Amino acid sequence: MKKTESEKQKLRGEHCLNIFVSYELKKQLKDLAEKYDRTTADIVRAVLKIGIPMMEGLSQAEEIMVKEYIELFRKLRQVKALKEI
């Protein structure tokens, strides 16, 4: 099985991500890790894996909502214009 170009180009450490979070969020993550007998890194990975699709869904819902709102606003303007005639 041949590797793709992107698989060949992966470098050690390239997948790492350093972020700064509040002390409160860090405590929540550590508490979850302790509660479920996992590492903090495992909890962060799980939260990201679950959270990314949720955020994508929220973004799509927001786009649809804005489109629908604009369409409704245009219809209301048309109705108002017809009433004025």
PyRosetta script that sets phi, psi and omega in degrees:
from pyrosetta import init, pose_from_sequence

init()
pose = pose_from_sequence("MKKTESEKQKLRGEHCLNIFVSYELKKQLKDLAEKYDRTTADIVRAVLKIGIPMMEGLSQAEEIMVKEYIELFRKLRQVKALKEI")
pose.set_psi(1, 125.2)
pose.set_omega(1, -178.3)
pose.set_phi(2, -82.0)
pose.set_psi(2, 145.4)
pose.set_omega(2, 176.0)
pose.set_phi(3, -87.9)
pose.set_psi(3, 145.8)
pose.set_omega(3, 177.1)
pose.set_phi(4, -77.4)
pose.set_psi(4, 168.8)
pose.set_omega(4, 179.8)
pose.set_phi(5, -58.6)
pose.set_psi(5, -42.7)
pose.set_omega(5, -177.7)
pose.set_phi(6, -65.3)
pose.set_psi(6, -33.3)
pose.set_omega(6, 177.9)
pose.set_phi(7, -70.4)
pose.set_psi(7, -34.2)
pose.set_omega(7, 179.0)
pose.set_phi(8, -70.7)
pose.set_psi(8, -31.4)
pose.set_omega(8, -173.4)
pose.set_phi(9, -84.3)
pose.set_psi(9, -8.5)
pose.set_omega(9, -177.4)
pose.set_phi(10, -61.1)
pose.set_psi(10, 131.0)
pose.set_omega(10, 179.3)
pose.set_phi(11, -111.8)
pose.set_psi(11, 150.0)
pose.set_omega(11, 179.0)
pose.set_phi(12, -60.2)
pose.set_psi(12, 131.1)
pose.set_omega(12, 178.3)
pose.set_phi(13, 87.4)
pose.set_psi(13, -9.1)
pose.set_omega(13, -177.8)
pose.set_phi(14, -66.7)
pose.set_psi(14, -23.9)
pose.set_omega(14, -177.5)
pose.set_phi(15, -84.9)
pose.set_psi(15, -3.1)
pose.set_omega(15, -177.1)
pose.set_phi(16, -76.9)
pose.set_psi(16, 149.0)
pose.set_omega(16, -180.0)
pose.set_phi(17, -140.9)
pose.set_psi(17, 122.7)
pose.set_omega(17, 177.3)
pose.set_phi(18, -104.9)
pose.set_psi(18, 126.0)
pose.set_omega(18, 178.5)
pose.set_phi(19, -132.6)
pose.set_psi(19, 154.4)
pose.set_omega(19, 175.3)
pose.set_phi(20, -105.9)
pose.set_psi(20, 132.3)
pose.set_omega(20, 178.5)
pose.set_phi(21, -128.5)
pose.set_psi(21, 165.5)
pose.set_omega(21, 178.6)
pose.set_phi(22, -70.2)
pose.set_psi(22, 160.9)
pose.set_omega(22, 177.7)
pose.set_phi(23, -62.6)
pose.set_psi(23, -35.6)
pose.set_omega(23, 179.9)
pose.set_phi(24, -63.9)
pose.set_psi(24, -44.8)
pose.set_omega(24, 179.3)
pose.set_phi(25, -65.8)
pose.set_psi(25, -41.4)
pose.set_omega(25, 178.5)
pose.set_phi(26, -61.4)
pose.set_psi(26, -41.0)
pose.set_omega(26, 178.3)
pose.set_phi(27, -64.1)
pose.set_psi(27, -41.7)
pose.set_omega(27, 177.9)
pose.set_phi(28, -60.6)
pose.set_psi(28, -44.7)
pose.set_omega(28, 179.8)
pose.set_phi(29, -63.4)
pose.set_psi(29, -43.1)
pose.set_omega(29, 179.3)
pose.set_phi(30, -66.1)
pose.set_psi(30, -39.7)
pose.set_omega(30, 178.6)
pose.set_phi(31, -63.8)
pose.set_psi(31, -41.5)
pose.set_omega(31, 177.0)
pose.set_phi(32, -62.9)
pose.set_psi(32, -43.3)
pose.set_omega(32, 179.9)
pose.set_phi(33, -60.7)
pose.set_psi(33, -43.4)
pose.set_omega(33, 179.5)
pose.set_phi(34, -66.8)
pose.set_psi(34, -42.4)
pose.set_omega(34, -178.7)
pose.set_phi(35, -60.4)
pose.set_psi(35, -41.1)
pose.set_omega(35, -176.1)
pose.set_phi(36, -102.8)
pose.set_psi(36, 13.7)
pose.set_omega(36, 177.0)
pose.set_phi(37, 53.1)
pose.set_psi(37, 51.6)
pose.set_omega(37, 178.7)
pose.set_phi(38, -127.8)
pose.set_psi(38, 170.2)
pose.set_omega(38, 173.4)
pose.set_phi(39, -83.8)
pose.set_psi(39, 158.7)
pose.set_omega(39, 177.0)
pose.set_phi(40, -60.8)
pose.set_psi(40, -37.1)
pose.set_omega(40, 178.4)
pose.set_phi(41, -62.0)
pose.set_psi(41, -40.3)
pose.set_omega(41, 177.3)
pose.set_phi(42, -61.4)
pose.set_psi(42, -42.2)
pose.set_omega(42, 179.9)
pose.set_phi(43, -65.5)
pose.set_psi(43, -43.9)
pose.set_omega(43, 178.9)
pose.set_phi(44, -61.4)
pose.set_psi(44, -44.2)
pose.set_omega(44, 178.1)
pose.set_phi(45, -60.2)
pose.set_psi(45, -44.7)
pose.set_omega(45, -179.5)
pose.set_phi(46, -63.6)
pose.set_psi(46, -43.5)
pose.set_omega(46, 179.6)
pose.set_phi(47, -62.4)
pose.set_psi(47, -40.8)
pose.set_omega(47, 178.7)
pose.set_phi(48, -67.7)
pose.set_psi(48, -43.3)
pose.set_omega(48, 179.8)
pose.set_phi(49, -62.4)
pose.set_psi(49, -37.8)
pose.set_omega(49, 179.1)
pose.set_phi(50, -78.8)
pose.set_psi(50, -40.7)
pose.set_omega(50, -173.6)
pose.set_phi(51, -72.1)
pose.set_psi(51, -33.9)
pose.set_omega(51, -177.7)
pose.set_phi(52, -62.7)
pose.set_psi(52, -50.3)
pose.set_omega(52, 177.3)
pose.set_phi(53, -61.8)
pose.set_psi(53, -34.5)
pose.set_omega(53, 177.9)
pose.set_phi(54, -63.9)
pose.set_psi(54, -44.0)
pose.set_omega(54, 179.8)
pose.set_phi(55, -65.6)
pose.set_psi(55, -38.5)
pose.set_omega(55, 177.0)
pose.set_phi(56, -62.4)
pose.set_psi(56, -42.8)
pose.set_omega(56, 178.1)
pose.set_phi(57, -63.2)
pose.set_psi(57, -41.1)
pose.set_omega(57, 178.1)
pose.set_phi(58, -64.6)
pose.set_psi(58, -40.0)
pose.set_omega(58, 179.2)
pose.set_phi(59, -63.9)
pose.set_psi(59, -42.7)
pose.set_omega(59, 178.3)
pose.set_phi(60, -64.9)
pose.set_psi(60, -41.8)
pose.set_omega(60, 179.0)
pose.set_phi(61, -63.2)
pose.set_psi(61, -39.8)
pose.set_omega(61, 179.1)
pose.set_phi(62, -63.9)
pose.set_psi(62, -42.3)
pose.set_omega(62, 178.0)
pose.set_phi(63, -61.2)
pose.set_psi(63, -44.7)
pose.set_omega(63, 179.6)
pose.set_phi(64, -63.9)
pose.set_psi(64, -43.2)
pose.set_omega(64, -179.5)
pose.set_phi(65, -60.9)
pose.set_psi(65, -43.5)
pose.set_omega(65, 180.0)
pose.set_phi(66, -64.8)
pose.set_psi(66, -43.7)
pose.set_omega(66, 178.0)
pose.set_phi(67, -59.1)
pose.set_psi(67, -46.9)
pose.set_omega(67, -179.0)
pose.set_phi(68, -64.3)
pose.set_psi(68, -39.9)
pose.set_omega(68, 179.4)
pose.set_phi(69, -63.0)
pose.set_psi(69, -44.7)
pose.set_omega(69, 179.4)
pose.set_phi(70, -62.7)
pose.set_psi(70, -43.2)
pose.set_omega(70, 179.3)
pose.set_phi(71, -63.0)
pose.set_psi(71, -43.3)
pose.set_omega(71, 178.2)
pose.set_phi(72, -62.8)
pose.set_psi(72, -42.9)
pose.set_omega(72, 179.3)
pose.set_phi(73, -61.2)
pose.set_psi(73, -42.5)
pose.set_omega(73, 178.0)
pose.set_phi(74, -63.1)
pose.set_psi(74, -42.7)
pose.set_omega(74, 178.5)
pose.set_phi(75, -63.1)
pose.set_psi(75, -42.5)
pose.set_omega(75, 178.9)
pose.set_phi(76, -63.0)
pose.set_psi(76, -38.6)
pose.set_omega(76, 176.9)
pose.set_phi(77, -63.5)
pose.set_psi(77, -41.1)
pose.set_omega(77, 179.1)
pose.set_phi(78, -64.4)
pose.set_psi(78, -42.4)
pose.set_omega(78, 178.7)
pose.set_phi(79, -63.6)
pose.set_psi(79, -42.4)
pose.set_omega(79, 178.7)
pose.set_phi(80, -62.2)
pose.set_psi(80, -42.0)
pose.set_omega(80, 178.9)
pose.set_phi(81, -63.8)
pose.set_psi(81, -39.3)
pose.set_omega(81, 179.1)
pose.set_phi(82, -66.5)
pose.set_psi(82, -37.3)
pose.set_omega(82, 179.1)
pose.set_phi(83, -66.9)
pose.set_psi(83, -31.5)
pose.set_omega(83, -178.7)
pose.set_phi(84, -74.3)
pose.set_psi(84, -20.2)
pose.set_omega(84, -177.7)
pose.set_phi(85, -77.3)
pose.dump_pdb("model.pdb")
